[in-house]
């Protein structure tokens, strides 16, 4: 189910919808867009996900999601990030409903650029580690899927960091 893209508030002073707030809350101007999909494998919050490009029925291609992976056949190009389970069970296992950020700011799995670290503003693309994005390589054929909005320290390994998901879908 799609979320609204209507701009709802620009007032940085007080949020009348939240009692006692001064200044905007973290959700006042969240321009994120979220959709619900069915997990085709076990996922974790922060995984970059891809459609089921190999599905036999056309309607199933965009119904289920796998971890995005540059090393799979076919290559699973990312379009969003898992932000939560979208069911009362709270599960992110195969067959579960998952909430995916398809545009906007969220926490996502990001690599550390071969232990060199990544700076804010770095363009991200999928890697050969399923569900993880890292520094976009100029020679890669994979599209940019996001922009890093938080520093990744050198030798941090794979961590959850704030990113801006670039709308692909």
N, C-alpha and C positions, 0 to 999 in steps of 0.2 A: 504494500500500500504506500503510495507516494505521500510525501509531506508537502506543505505549502511553501511556495517561494516568494510570498508576498512580504515586503518589508513592513514590519509592524511598529518599530519604535526607533527613534533617533535621539531621544532625550537622555543626555548623560547625567542628569541631576538626580532625580528620584524616580523609583519605580513604584507607581501607585498600586500595582498588582501584588506587591510583596510588602507586607506590613513592616514598618521600621527600617526600611532600606534608605540609604543615602547613596546616590550614584546608581548606575546600572548594575544589575546582577549579571552573573556569568551567562544566563540564558536569555537576557533581554534582547541581545543582538546576535544570537547564535544563528548564523545564516546557513547552517548545515542542512543538508537534505539526506533523508534516511529512507531506506526501503527494506522490506522484509523478504527474505529468501529462504530456501530450504538447503541446509547443509548437506553436501554429498559426501563429506568425510568429517572427521572430528576436527573442529576448529578451536582457536583460543582468541580471546579479546585481543585486538591489535593486528590480527592476521590480515594481510592484503589478500583480496579474493578475486576470483575470475569466474566467468560464466562457464557452463558445461558445454563447451564448443562441440564436443563429440556426441552430444545427445542425438538420438535418431529422430525424435519428434521435434518439429520446429518450435512448438510451444515450450518444450522442456529446456531449450538452450538457455533461456533467461529465467528459468524457474529455480534452478539449483546452482550452488556455488561450491567451488573447490578453492584450496589455497592457490594463489597465483604462484607460478613457478616457471622460470625461464629455462629449466632443464627438463620439462615434461614434453610428451608428445601427445597431442599438439601442445605447443607453448601456451601456457595459461596467462594471458595478459591481464594485469590488474585493472579493476574499475572502482574499487572501494575497499573499505576497512571494516572488519567486524567490531561493533561497539558493545554488543550485549546479546544475550539470548532474548528472543521475542516470544517467550511462552512462560507459563507459570512454573514449568519444570526447572527452568534455569539452565538447561542442558545445551551444550554446543556440539553434540554428537551427530553422526550421520542421521538424517531424517528430521532433525530438529529445526524449528524456525529460528532464524538469526536476523538481528537488526544490523544493517550495513550502512555506514556513512558513504554516500556516493558523491558528495561535494561538501566542502567546508572543513572546519577544524576538528580534529580528533586525535587520540593517541594511537600510534601505529608502530609496528615492528620495523626498526631501522638498524642497519648495520653500521659499523664504525669505519668504513672506507679502508679496509685491510689494515686496521689498527692505527690509521693516521688521524682519525676523527673527522667530523663533518661540522661545518659552520651553518648558522642560520641563513636561510635563503638558497641553500643547495638544492638543485633539482634532483628528484628521486626517480628511480626506475626499478623494476623487478630484478631480482638476482636469481642465481641457481639454488638458493636456499628457499624452500617453499614458504610462502607467507611473508617474506621479508623484502624490503626495498633498501636501496643504498644509492650512493652517488651515481648520477647518470653518466654513462660513458659516451663520449662523442661518437665513437665508432659503432655503437650498438644500434640495432634495428628496433629495439623495444621503445615504445612511447614513454614520455615522462608521465608519471602517475601522481606526483605530488611535489610539494615544496616543504623543506624542513623548517619548522618554526621554533626549534629548540636546539641548542648545541649538543652534539654527541662528542664526548671527550675521547681522546686517543686511547686505544686499547680497551674500550668499554664493552666490546663484543656487541651482540644483538640486544637491543633494549627497546622499551616502549618510549617513544618521544612524540611531542606535539608536532603534527604536520597539517598542511592544508591539502586536502584531497582535490585534485583537479578533475572536474566533471568530465567523464568519458561516456556517460550513458544517460 
